[in-house]
Amino acid sequence: MDPKERIPVYPLDVYVATDKGEAELKGGSTSLKPKELELLVLADGRANVAEITARAKSLSGEEVTALLRLMIQNGLLKTAPIANGDSLDFTYFFGAGKPAPELSVQDRERAGKEAEAGTPALLRYGYYVSIARRAAQPREQAKNSRISVLIIEDELPLAKFLGQLLGMEGFEPRIAKNREEIVAELRRLPSPDLVLLDVVLPDADGFDVLVRMKQHPHLKAVPVIMLTGKSNRESVMRGLLGGADGYITKPFEIDILIKGIKSVLGLV
């Protein structure tokens, strides 16, 4: 018998990411397969097997159980029986299939402040991650060439800051803040080597932009990292399952963002 088959998966157990699992979710570089990443996001301290299965987009019940065993064996998850997990928040998962409610402006502001302070209450108000899939192959950069990064961000001060930051790291930044500029930049040749994509834009939705890019024959290969304040599990999964190569929530750490960009591009 395969050793992982002996690992028990009890119906009422919930799951907590280990330090190793947290590194995959927040370290800015992961080699996990899409289904493994999906389960890690869904299972992390919030749900039991039935709830995970109900919310999973691409996993069957058998796959959920098998992957749980595999990830426990590999040290990414550990079980936390409900009796020992009273401090965990199950609000979103006891209503399986229902989307998490949108945060109010006040709650978003509070979550942002708590993110800076690193307080535990973020587990209730937001799901902060820094996920970036490592490229399968290292990138060969031509001599005297600069890798271009298209920043799709409507907050101009942040867009300029990101542009300056990427310029200092040796990238060629390009900026688009609305639908017209996005279309123009995506039509401009050569295509960007990577896109940093916000979700909430004045006249566009970042998830729709992602879908359209992945459906386009010339743009589908361009890696995309969602860089957004949309910090709930449903949004994270929507981005990753929609084809994004990374999902980094605001507020972000500069070094983690740069690590994620280089990881997705195959530069690390």
Secondary structure, DSSP 8 states (H G I E B T S, - for coil): --GGGGS---TTEEEEE-HHHHHHHHSS-B---HHHHHHHHHHBTT--HHHHHHH-SS--HHHHHHHHHHHHHTTSEEEEEGGG-TTS--HHHHTTTS------HHHHHHHHHHHHHT-TTHHHH----EEEB--SS-----TT---EEEEE-S-HHHHHHHHHHHHHTT-EEEEE-SHHHHHHHHHSSS--SEEEE-SB-SS-BHHHHHHHHHHSTTTTTS-EEEEES--SHHHHHHHHHTT-SEEEESS--HHHHHHHHHHHHT--
